[in-house]
Amino acid sequence: MHLLVRETRGLDEAEDAVDLGQSRADLVFLSFSDSDLGALAAAWRAEGHAAPSLRLANLARLRHPMSVDLYVEQVIAGASCVVIRLLGGLDYWRYGAEEIAHAGRANGIPLALLPGDGRDDARLAELSTVAGETLARLDVFFAAGGPENMRRALELMAHLAGLAPDHGLAAEPLPMHGVHFLDMPETPGRPLAVIVFYRAYLLAADLAPIESLARALDRENLNVRALYVASLKDRDTGDFVASILRDWSPQIVLNATAFSARLDDAPSPLEAAGAPILQVVFAGSSREAWQDSPRGLSQSDHAMQVVLPELDGRLLTTAISFKAEESEVAGLEFARVAHQPSAEGIAAAARSASLWARLATSPRAERKLALVLSDYPGAAGQAAHAVGLDAIASTVEILRLLKGEGFDVGGTLPDSKQLVAELCDADPTPFLSLADYRRLFATLDADARAKIVAAWGWPGDDPSLRDGHFTLRFARHGRLVAAIQPDRGNALDRKVSYHDPDLPPRHAFAALYLWLRETMGIHAMIHLGTHGTLEWLPGKAMALSSSCLPAALLGGLPVIYPFIVNNPGRRLQRSAGSAP
C-alpha cells in the first residue's frame, strides 16, 4: 500500500521534568542504550545479587535539568560508584555529566564517564574521577558487551565502591560474527531457513523475538539455523555470511538487520544462497504506536528497515517485535526496555517463509500459478487496461516465457485474441460456492471480516452470485489460472471507489483470492497491469497486521508484480509479500 500520512506537532512540545522515584544504591549505571541497560540488568539478576545494590536509568529520561538535579540529590549523592556511558559524547548530555561530576568530587564518589561510540573523548576522561587504566578497562567491558563481560564490569564497579576485591579479569570479546546455535533439532528432508540478526541483540540478551521466530518456522516444517553479525557491510563479516550461506544452501533467508548490506556495489552477502530474502522488522516503537498508526512504522524504521533493504532486493514481511518495558526486576527499581515478540507478526513472517520455501522446492512443472490482471477504471472496453503496457500481449509473452522455463501452462499457448475472448467477452462462470466461501471467509481475521460485512452486508447479497456460486471470467492454461481482478466496489462508481483507502472489497473480490489461495492451492501469484486494487485496500502502509486487508487476503502468498521501470509511481506500490 502507499498512503500519504501527515503528522503535526505542537509548538509547545518539550521534554518534561520527571522523578524516576529511585532510592539510593551502592552502584549506579546510566546510558542512552537500552542494550547496555538490559545486558547489565540481566547480568545482575543472573548473579542473584542482594549486595552490592544497583540502580539503572536511561539518560533519555533525564534530559530535563530539573530531572537531573532531582536524580543527583536522590540517587547519585548516596552512591559508592557511578558509571555513565554516553552515546555521542559529552555534548549529548553535558549538563547531566557536569552536575554528576561535581557531585562525585564533592562526595568522593568514583565516577567513570565512558564514550558509547568507540571514539575517545578527552573531556569525558577529565570529568571522571577514576584512574585512566581502570577507566579503559571499564570501557572495554561495555564495548565488548555480553553477559560475562557485564558480570566482570559489575565486579570492577563493586571494587571501585570498596565492596569487593579486583580480580584483574580482562574482557572476553564476542566475535563480530558467528553461528548462533539454536536448541532445536533438525528433521531430514525439510527446507532450511536461516535467520540473520544483529550481534547487539546477543550482547544485550535481547533474543526473545529471534527465538520465537525460530520456533514458528519450526512449526511451519522448516529447519532453522541462525547467524549473528555486527554489520553486513564489514568485509570480513560479509565474506563469512556469504560462505556459510553457500555451504548451507537454505531455501529461505530471513534478515533482521537494517540498512543496505551492499559494499562497494558488490552483491549483498545475503544473496549468496540464491534464495529469497525476507526482511523482518524489529520496530523501534511500541506495539500501541504501531497499532494506532496508519503508516505502521516510524520514519526512521521506514527508511532503515524498509527502503534501504528493498534496494538490496529484500522482501518485506512485517514487524515481528516492538519495544516494551518488561516487568520490573526485583531489587533494581528498573524495568528494562526490550524487544517483545509479536505473535501475530511472527506467525505472518513464518507463514510467508514457508510459502516462499514451498515455491523454491516445488518442481517447476508442478507449480500452480495465478495471473491476475488489473482493471483500471478507464474508458469503456479497456478491461486489463494499463498506461503504457499492453497487458493482454504481456500475458501472452509471460505464458511463453513460463513454458520455456518448464512451467505447465498448457499445450497450445493462447494468442491475444483468445485471451480477450476468455477474459473479457465470455460469460462469467462459477468458481467458488457460497458455502465454501463462508467457510474460507471465517478463517480471516475477525476485524478484516467485520470491515467487509459492514461495507457490503452478508455474502449472499453479492451481485456476482449465480445459483449459489460466485462467478467470474477466468481461463485455465495448464496449471495457471488467469483472471481480471473483480470490481473492488460498485461497478457503477468505479473511479471513486478505486483509490478509496477506507473502502473494503466486496465479497466477490475476497472470494477470488481465497479461492486461488486455498481451493486452487497456488504457489505464487503474478499481478499484472497499471496497478491493482489489492494494495489500496484498508490497512497500514507498512508492517501490515492480520486485519489489514491486503495481508488478510494474501495470507503470505508470494506475489510477483511486474511494472514499467520508467514509471517511478509503480515503484511505490506495495502489497503484502510482493516482489517487483
ROZADREN-361317 format. One record per residue (C-alpha): residue number from 0; chain; residue in one letter; x, y, z. Coordinates in steps of 0.2 Angstrom, whole numbers, plus 5000, padded with zeros to 4 digits. Each point is the difference from the previous one (the first is absolute). Layout:
N
R num cadena residuo    u    v    w
R NUM      A       a    X    Y    Z
...
//
This chain:
580
R num cadena residuo    u    v    w
R   0      A       m 5000 5000 5000
R   1      A       h 5005 5018 4999
R   2      A       l 4991 5013 5010
R   3      A       l 5005 5018 5003
R   4      A       v 5001 5003 5019
R   5      A       r 5001 5017 5007
R   6      A       e 5005 5003 5018
R   7      A       t 5000 5016 5010
R   8      A       r 5009 5005 5016
R   9      A       g 4996 5014 5012
R  10      A       l 5011 5014 5002
R  11      A       d 5001 4998 5019
R  12      A       e 5006 4982 5000
R  13      A       a 5015 4998 5010
R  14      A       e 5008 4987 5012
R  15      A       d 4991 5000 5017
R  16      A       a 5009 4999 5017
R  17      A       v 4998 4983 5008
R  18      A       d 5003 4992 5016
R  19      A       l 5007 4982 4997
R  20      A       g 4995 4996 5018
R  21      A       q 5016 4990 5003
R  22      A       s 5008 4997 5017
R  23      A       r 5019 5001 5004
R  24      A       a 5011 4985 4996
R  25      A       d 5018 4995 5000
R  26      A       l 5002 5000 4981
R  27      A       v 4992 5011 4987
R  28      A       f 5001 4998 4981
R  29      A       l 4993 5012 4987
R  30      A       s 4999 4998 4981
R  31      A       f 4990 5005 4985
R  32      A       s 5001 4982 4994
R  33      A       d 4986 4988 5005
R  34      A       s 5012 4986 4995
R  35      A       d 5013 5006 5013
R  36      A       l 4987 5001 5013
R  37      A       g 4991 4984 4996
R  38      A       a 5017 4990 4999
R  39      A       l 5006 5007 5017
R  40      A       a 4983 4996 5008
R  41      A       a 5000 4983 4993
R  42      A       a 5018 4997 5007
R  43      A       w 4995 5007 5017
R  44      A       r 4984 4989 5001
R  45      A       a 5010 4984 4995
R  46      A       e 5012 5003 5014
R  47      A       g 4986 5000 5013
R  48      A       h 5006 5016 5007
R  49      A       a 4994 5007 5017
R  50      A       a 5016 5011 5002
R  51      A       p 5007 5010 4993
R  52      A       s 4984 5009 4995
R  53      A       l 4998 5007 4983
R  54      A       r 4990 5014 4991
R  55      A       l 4998 5002 4982
R  56      A       a 4992 5014 4990
R  57      A       n 4998 5005 4981
R  58      A       l 5008 5017 4998
R  59      A       a 4985 5004 4988
R  60      A       r 4990 5002 5015
R  61      A       l 5012 5012 5008
R  62      A       r 5001 5013 4986
R  63      A       h 4991 5014 5010
R  64      A       p 5012 5009 5012
R  65      A       m 4988 4999 5014
R  66      A       s 4999 4981 4998
R  67      A       v 5019 4999 5001
R  68      A       d 5000 5011 5016
R  69      A       l 4987 4989 5008
R  70      A       y 5009 4984 4995
R  71      A       v 5017 5006 5006
R  72      A       e 4992 5005 5017
R  73      A       q 4990 4984 5002
R  74      A       v 5012 4987 4993
R  75      A       i 5017 5005 4994
R  76      A       a 5005 5009 5017
R  77      A       g 4998 4984 5009
R  78      A       a 5009 4988 4988
R  79      A       s 5017 4992 5002
R  80      A       c 5004 4999 4982
R  81      A       v 4992 5008 4984
R  82      A       v 5003 4995 4982
R  83      A       i 4992 5009 4985
R  84      A       r 5002 4995 4982
R  85      A       l 4996 5014 4988
R  86      A       l 4995 4996 4982
R  87      A       g 5006 5015 4990
R  88      A       g 5012 5007 5013
R  89      A       l 4999 5014 5013
R  90      A       d 4989 5012 4990
R  91      A       y 4985 4989 5000
R  92      A       w 4998 5001 5019
R  93      A       r 5012 5014 5005
R  94      A       y 4990 5007 5014
R  95      A       g 4997 4983 5008
R  96      A       a 5018 4995 4998
R  97      A       e 5006 5016 5008
R  98      A       e 4988 4999 5015
R  99      A       i 5004 4982 5004
R 100      A       a 5019 5004 4998
R 101      A       h 4998 5014 5013
R 102      A       a 4990 4989 5012
R 103      A       g 5013 4986 4998
R 104      A       r 5014 5011 5005
R 105      A       a 4990 5008 5014
R 106      A       n 4996 4983 5007
R 107      A       g 5015 4990 4995
R 108      A       i 4991 4988 4989
R 109      A       p 5010 4990 4987
R 110      A       l 4993 5006 4983
R 111      A       a 5003 4993 4983
R 112      A       l 4993 5009 4984
R 113      A       l 5002 4989 4985
R 114      A       p 4998 5003 4982
R 115      A       g 4986 4989 4992
R 116      A       d 5006 5001 4982
R 117      A       g 5018 4994 5001
R 118      A       r 5007 5017 4998
R 119      A       d 5011 5007 5014
R 120      A       d 4994 5016 5007
R 121      A       a 5013 5009 5011
R 122      A       r 4987 5011 5008
R 123      A       l 4991 4984 5007
R 124      A       a 5016 4994 5008
R 125      A       e 5004 5017 5008
R 126      A       l 4983 5000 5008
R 127      A       s 5002 4982 5007
R 128      A       t 5008 4997 5017
R 129      A       v 5006 4982 4995
R 130      A       a 5018 4997 4995
R 131      A       g 5003 4999 4982
R 132      A       e 5005 4981 5000
R 133      A       t 4984 4995 5009
R 134      A       l 4990 5012 4989
R 135      A       a 5007 4991 4985
R 136      A       r 4995 4983 5007
R 137      A       l 4983 5005 5004
R 138      A       d 4998 5007 4982
R 139      A       v 5006 4983 4992
R 140      A       f 4988 4990 5011
R 141      A       f 4985 5010 4994
R 142      A       a 5007 5001 4982
R 143      A       a 5002 4982 4999
R 144      A       g 4983 4997 5008
R 145      A       g 4991 4983 5004
R 146      A       p 4995 4992 5017
R 147      A       e 5018 4995 5005
R 148      A       n 5007 5017 4997
R 149      A       m 4986 5008 5009
R 150      A       r 5003 4989 5015
R 151      A       r 5018 5005 5000
R 152      A       a 4995 5019 4998
R 153      A       l 4989 4998 5015
R 154      A       e 5015 4992 5010
R 155      A       l 5011 5015 4995
R 156      A       m 4987 5012 5005
R 157      A       a 4998 4992 5017
R 158      A       h 5019 5000 5002
R 159      A       l 5000 5019 4997
R 160      A       a 4986 5002 5013
R 161      A       g 5011 4991 5013
R 162      A       l 4988 4985 5001
R 163      A       a 5010 4987 4991
R 164      A       p 5018 4995 4995
R 165      A       d 5006 5003 4982
R 166      A       h 5003 4983 4992
R 167      A       g 5009 5009 4985
R 168      A       l 4990 4991 4987
R 169      A       a 5000 5006 4982
R 170      A       a 4986 5001 4988
R 171      A       e 4996 4985 4989
R 172      A       p 4994 5008 4984
R 173      A       l 4986 4991 4990
R 174      A       p 5005 4997 4982
R 175      A       m 4993 5013 4988
R 176      A       h 4990 4986 4991
R 177      A       g 4997 4982 5002
R 178      A       v 4987 4986 5001
R 179      A       h 4987 5001 5013
R 180      A       f 4995 4982 5006
R 181      A       l 4982 4998 5002
R 182      A       d 4993 4986 5012
R 183      A       m 4990 4993 4986
R 184      A       p 5002 4983 4991
R 185      A       e 5000 4999 4982
R 186      A       t 4989 4988 4990
R 187      A       p 5008 4992 4984
R 188      A       g 4991 5005 4984
R 189      A       r 4993 5017 5006
R 190      A       p 5004 5016 4992
R 191      A       l 5013 5011 5009
R 192      A       a 4997 5017 5006
R 193      A       v 5014 5011 5006
R 194      A       i 4997 5015 5012
R 195      A       v 5013 5014 4999
R 196      A       f 5000 5012 5015
R 197      A       y 5010 5014 5009
R 198      A       r 5014 4995 5012
R 199      A       a 4993 5014 5011
R 200      A       y 4985 4990 5004
R 201      A       l 5011 4986 5006
R 202      A       l 5011 5011 5010
R 203      A       a 4984 5008 5008
R 204      A       a 4992 4983 5004
R 205      A       d 4986 5007 4989
R 206      A       l 4996 4984 4990
R 207      A       a 4982 4996 5004
R 208      A       p 4994 5005 4982
R 209      A       i 5013 4990 4992
R 210      A       e 4996 4985 5010
R 211      A       s 4982 5002 4998
R 212      A       l 5002 5001 4981
R 213      A       a 5011 4985 5000
R 214      A       r 4986 4990 5009
R 215      A       a 4987 5006 4987
R 216      A       l 5010 4995 4985
R 217      A       d 5002 4983 5008
R 218      A       r 4982 4999 5002
R 219      A       e 4998 5004 4981
R 220      A       n 5011 4984 4997
R 221      A       l 5016 5010 4996
R 222      A       n 5017 4996 5007
R 223      A       v 5008 5015 5008
R 224      A       r 5017 5007 5003
R 225      A       a 5006 5017 5005
R 226      A       l 5015 5012 4997
R 227      A       y 5005 5015 5010
R 228      A       v 5009 5015 4992
R 229      A       a 5006 5017 5006
R 230      A       s 4998 5008 4983
R 231      A       l 4997 4992 4983
R 232      A       k 5010 5014 4992
R 233      A       d 5016 4994 5009
R 234      A       r 5010 4991 4987
R 235      A       d 5006 4985 5011
R 236      A       t 4982 4998 5007
R 237      A       g 4993 5001 4982
R 238      A       d 5012 4986 4994
R 239      A       f 4995 4989 5015
R 240      A       v 4982 5002 4997
R 241      A       a 5001 4997 4981
R 242      A       s 5011 4984 5003
R 243      A       i 4989 4993 5013
R 244      A       l 4984 5003 4989
R 245      A       r 5009 4992 4985
R 246      A       d 5004 4985 5011
R 247      A       w 4983 4998 5008
R 248      A       s 4990 5004 4985
R 249      A       p 4984 5005 5009
R 250      A       q 4983 5002 4990
R 251      A       i 4996 5016 5010
R 252      A       v 5010 5013 5009
R 253      A       l 4991 5011 5013
R 254      A       n 5010 5016 5003
R 255      A       a 4998 5010 5016
R 256      A       t 5014 5013 4997
R 257      A       a 4996 5018 4993
R 258      A       f 5008 5011 4987
R 259      A       s 5007 4994 4984
R 260      A       a 5012 4985 5000
R 261      A       r 5010 5005 4984
R 262      A       l 5018 5005 5001
R 263      A       d 5008 5009 4985
R 264      A       d 4986 4995 4989
R 265      A       a 5004 4981 5002
R 266      A       p 4985 4988 5003
R 267      A       s 4993 4999 5017
R 268      A       p 5007 4985 5010
R 269      A       l 4982 4995 5003
R 270      A       e 4999 4996 4982
R 271      A       a 5013 4986 5000
R 272      A       a 4987 4986 5003
R 273      A       g 4990 5005 4984
R 274      A       a 4984 5000 5011
R 275      A       p 4987 5013 5004
R 276      A       i 5004 5012 5014
R 277      A       l 4986 5005 5011
R 278      A       q 5002 5015 5011
R 279      A       v 4993 4999 5017
R 280      A       v 4998 5016 5010
R 281      A       f 5006 5004 5018
R 282      A       a 4989 5015 5003
R 283      A       g 5007 5014 5010
R 284      A       s 4983 5005 5006
R 285      A       s 4988 4993 5012
R 286      A       r 4986 4988 4994
R 287      A       e 4987 5013 5004
R 288      A       a 5008 5013 4989
R 289      A       w 5001 4988 4986
R 290      A       q 4982 4994 5003
R 291      A       d 4993 5018 4999
R 292      A       s 5011 5006 4986
R 293      A       p 4993 4999 4982
R 294      A       r 5018 5001 4994
R 295      A       g 5005 4985 5011
R 296      A       l 5019 5004 5002
R 297      A       s 5009 5016 5006
R 298      A       q 5009 5010 4987
R 299      A       s 5017 4993 5006
R 300      A       d 4994 4982 5000
R 301      A       h 4992 5003 4983
R 302      A       a 5017 5007 4993
R 303      A       m 5012 4987 5008
R 304      A       q 4989 4984 5000
R 305      A       v 4990 5002 4985
R 306      A       v 5007 5012 4987
R 307      A       l 5018 4996 5001
R 308      A       p 4998 4981 5001
R 309      A       e 4988 5001 4985
R 310      A       l 5014 5007 4990
R 311      A       d 5009 4984 5003
R 312      A       g 4985 4990 4994
R 313      A       r 4994 4994 5017
R 314      A       l 4981 4996 5002
R 315      A       l 4991 5009 5014
R 316      A       t 4990 4989 5012
R 317      A       t 4994 5010 5015
R 318      A       a 5005 5005 5018
R 319      A       i 5005 4985 5010
R 320      A       s 5004 5010 5016
R 321      A       f 4996 5016 5009
R 322      A       k 5009 5010 5014
R 323      A       a 4992 4997 5017
R 324      A       e 5004 5001 5018
R 325      A       e 5002 4983 5009
R 326      A       s 4995 4997 5017
R 327      A       e 5010 5009 5013
R 328      A       v 5015 4990 5005
R 329      A       a 4999 4997 5019
R 330      A       g 5013 5011 5010
R 331      A       l 5005 5011 4985
R 332      A       e 4985 5012 5000
R 333      A       f 5002 4999 4981
R 334      A       a 4990 4992 4986
R 335      A       r 5011 4997 4984
R 336      A       v 4993 5005 4983
R 337      A       a 5002 4985 4988
R 338      A       h 4994 4993 4984
R 339      A       q 4984 4991 5004
R 340      A       p 4994 4986 4987
R 341      A       s 4985 5004 4990
R 342      A       a 4991 4983 4999
R 343      A       e 4989 5007 4985
R 344      A       g 5015 5007 4991
R 345      A       i 5011 4984 5003
R 346      A       a 4986 4989 4994
R 347      A       a 4998 5010 4984
R 348      A       a 5019 5000 4997
R 349      A       a 5002 4982 5003
R 350      A       r 4985 4996 4988
R 351      A       s 5007 5011 4987
R 352      A       a 5017 4991 5002
R 353      A       s 4992 4983 4998
R 354      A       l 4990 5005 4984
R 355      A       w 5016 5007 4992
R 356      A       a 5009 4984 5005
R 357      A       r 4986 4990 4993
R 358      A       l 5002 5009 4983
R 359      A       a 5019 4997 5000
R 360      A       t 4999 4982 5003
R 361      A       s 4985 4996 4989
R 362      A       p 5005 4994 4982
R 363      A       r 4996 5013 4987
R 364      A       a 4988 4988 4991
R 365      A       e 4990 4998 5016
R 366      A       r 4998 5018 5005
R 367      A       k 4983 5007 5000
R 368      A       l 4999 5018 4995
R 369      A       a 4987 5014 4999
R 370      A       l 5002 5015 4988
R 371      A       v 4988 5014 5006
R 372      A       l 4998 5015 4988
R 373      A       s 4995 5017 5007
R 374      A       d 4985 5009 4993
R 375      A       y 5003 5018 5002
R 376      A       p 4984 5010 4998
R 377      A       g 5004 5009 4984
R 378      A       a 4990 5001 4984
R 379      A       a 4987 4987 4996
R 380      A       g 5006 4984 4991
R 381      A       q 5018 5002 5008
R 382      A       a 4999 4985 5012
R 383      A       a 5018 4995 5006
R 384      A       h 5005 5018 4995
R 385      A       a 5017 5007 5005
R 386      A       v 5008 5016 4995
R 387      A       g 5015 4996 4989
R 388      A       l 4998 4981 5001
R 389      A       d 4990 4988 4989
R 390      A       a 4995 4989 5014
R 391      A       i 4992 4987 4989
R 392      A       a 5015 4999 4989
R 393      A       s 5011 5000 5015
R 394      A       t 4990 4985 5007
R 395      A       v 5003 4990 4983
R 396      A       e 5019 5004 5002
R 397      A       i 5000 4995 5018
R 398      A       l 4992 4983 4996
R 399      A       r 5013 4997 4987
R 400      A       l 5014 5004 5012
R 401      A       l 4993 4989 5013
R 402      A       k 4998 4985 4988
R 403      A       g 5018 5003 4994
R 404      A       e 5005 4998 5019
R 405      A       g 4991 4984 5002
R 406      A       f 4984 5006 5008
R 407      A       d 4984 4991 4995
R 408      A       v 4989 5013 4991
R 409      A       g 4991 4988 4989
R 410      A       g 5004 4993 4983
R 411      A       t 4996 5013 4988
R 412      A       l 5003 5018 5005
R 413      A       p 4986 5013 4998
R 414      A       d 5002 5015 4989
R 415      A       s 4993 5017 5005
R 416      A       k 4984 4997 4991
R 417      A       q 4996 4984 5010
R 418      A       l 5005 5009 5016
R 419      A       v 4988 5014 4997
R 420      A       a 4986 4988 4996
R 421      A       e 5003 4990 5016
R 422      A       l 5003 5015 5012
R 423      A       c 4990 5014 4993
R 424      A       d 4986 4993 4989
R 425      A       a 4995 4983 5007
R 426      A       d 4985 4998 5012
R 427      A       p 5006 5000 5018
R 428      A       t 5001 4982 5007
R 429      A       p 4999 4993 5017
R 430      A       f 5016 4998 5010
R 431      A       l 4996 4999 5018
R 432      A       s 4984 4994 5009
R 433      A       l 4992 5012 5013
R 434      A       a 5001 4986 5013
R 435      A       d 5019 4998 4997
R 436      A       y 5002 5019 5000
R 437      A       r 4992 5001 5017
R 438      A       r 5012 4987 5007
R 439      A       l 5015 5008 4993
R 440      A       f 4994 5018 5005
R 441      A       a 4999 4994 5018
R 442      A       t 5019 4996 5000
R 443      A       l 5004 5019 4997
R 444      A       d 5004 5012 5014
R 445      A       a 4984 5005 5010
R 446      A       d 5003 5018 4997
R 447      A       a 5003 4997 4981
R 448      A       r 4984 4991 4999
R 449      A       a 4990 5013 5009
R 450      A       k 5007 5014 4988
R 451      A       i 4993 4991 4985
R 452      A       v 4983 4995 5008
R 453      A       a 4998 5018 5006
R 454      A       a 5003 5007 4982
R 455      A       w 4991 4987 4990
R 456      A       g 4988 4990 5011
R 457      A       w 5000 4981 5000
R 458      A       p 5008 4989 4986
R 459      A       g 4983 4994 4994
R 460      A       d 4996 5018 4994
R 461      A       d 5015 5001 4988
R 462      A       p 4994 5004 4982
R 463      A       s 5012 4988 4992
R 464      A       l 4992 4985 5008
R 465      A       r 4991 4988 4988
R 466      A       d 4991 4984 5006
R 467      A       g 5010 5001 5017
R 468      A       h 5017 5003 4991
R 469      A       f 5011 5015 4998
R 470      A       t 5003 5002 4982
R 471      A       l 5015 5008 4990
R 472      A       r 5008 5000 4983
R 473      A       f 5016 4990 5001
R 474      A       a 5010 4988 4990
R 475      A       r 5010 4984 5004
R 476      A       h 5016 4997 4991
R 477      A       g 5009 4984 5007
R 478      A       r 5003 5004 5018
R 479      A       l 4998 5019 4998
R 480      A       v 4984 5009 5003
R 481      A       a 4998 5017 4992
R 482      A       a 4986 5013 5005
R 483      A       i 4996 5018 5000
R 484      A       q 4999 5007 5017
R 485      A       p 4982 5002 5005
R 486      A       d 4992 5017 5005
R 487      A       r 5006 5006 5017
R 488      A       g 4983 5008 5003
R 489      A       n 4985 5006 4990
R 490      A       a 5002 4998 4981
R 491      A       l 4990 5016 4997
R 492      A       d 5012 5010 5011
R 493      A       r 5017 4993 4996
R 494      A       k 5011 5015 4998
R 495      A       v 4995 5007 5017
R 496      A       s 5002 4983 5009
R 497      A       y 5016 4995 4992
R 498      A       h 5012 5010 5010
R 499      A       d 4989 5002 5016
R 500      A       p 5012 4994 5014
R 501      A       d 4985 4997 5012
R 502      A       l 4989 4989 4988
R 503      A       p 5001 4981 5003
R 504      A       p 4998 4989 4985
R 505      A       r 4984 4992 4997
R 506      A       h 4998 4981 5003
R 507      A       a 5003 4995 4982
R 508      A       f 5017 5008 5000
R 509      A       a 5005 4991 5017
R 510      A       a 4993 4984 4992
R 511      A       l 5012 5000 4986
R 512      A       y 5015 5001 5011
R 513      A       l 4994 4988 5012
R 514      A       w 4996 4988 4986
R 515      A       l 5017 5002 4992
R 516      A       r 5009 4998 5017
R 517      A       e 4990 4986 5008
R 518      A       t 4990 4991 4988
R 519      A       m 5012 5000 4985
R 520      A       g 5015 5000 5011
R 521      A       i 5011 5011 4989
R 522      A       h 5018 5002 5004
R 523      A       a 5002 5018 4994
R 524      A       m 4990 5014 4992
R 525      A       i 5005 5012 4987
R 526      A       h 4991 5017 5000
R 527      A       l 5001 5008 4983
R 528      A       g 4994 5017 4995
R 529      A       t 5000 5019 5004
R 530      A       h 4997 4995 5018
R 531      A       g 4987 4990 5008
R 532      A       t 4988 5004 5014
R 533      A       l 5008 4988 5013
R 534      A       e 5013 5012 5006
R 535      A       w 4987 5014 5002
R 536      A       l 4989 4990 5012
R 537      A       p 4998 5006 5018
R 538      A       g 5015 4997 5011
R 539      A       k 5017 5007 5005
R 540      A       a 5012 5006 4987
R 541      A       m 5014 4989 5007
R 542      A       a 5002 4986 5013
R 543      A       l 4983 4994 4997
R 544      A       s 4989 4991 5013
R 545      A       s 4989 4985 4998
R 546      A       s 4985 5012 4999
R 547      A       c 5008 5010 4986
R 548      A       l 4990 4994 4985
R 549      A       p 5015 4997 4987
R 550      A       a 5008 4989 5013
R 551      A       a 4984 4991 5005
R 552      A       l 4996 4996 4982
R 553      A       l 5017 4994 4995
R 554      A       g 5005 4991 5015
R 555      A       g 5019 5001 4997
R 556      A       l 4998 4994 4982
R 557      A       p 5015 5004 4989
R 558      A       v 4995 5014 4988
R 559      A       i 5010 5006 4985
R 560      A       y 4995 5017 4993
R 561      A       p 5008 5005 4984
R 562      A       f 5000 5019 4996
R 563      A       i 5007 5012 4988
R 564      A       v 5017 5006 5006
R 565      A       n 4998 5017 4993
R 566      A       n 4985 5004 5010
R 567      A       p 5006 5004 5018
R 568      A       g 4982 4999 5006
R 569      A       r 4999 4982 4998
R 570      A       r 5015 4998 5011
R 571      A       l 4990 5007 5014
R 572      A       q 4987 4987 4999
R 573      A       r 5001 4987 5013
R 574      A       s 4989 4985 5006
R 575      A       a 5004 4988 5013
R 576      A       g 5013 4987 4995
R 577      A       s 5003 5007 4982
R 578      A       a 5016 4999 4990
R 579      A       p 5002 5013 4986
//
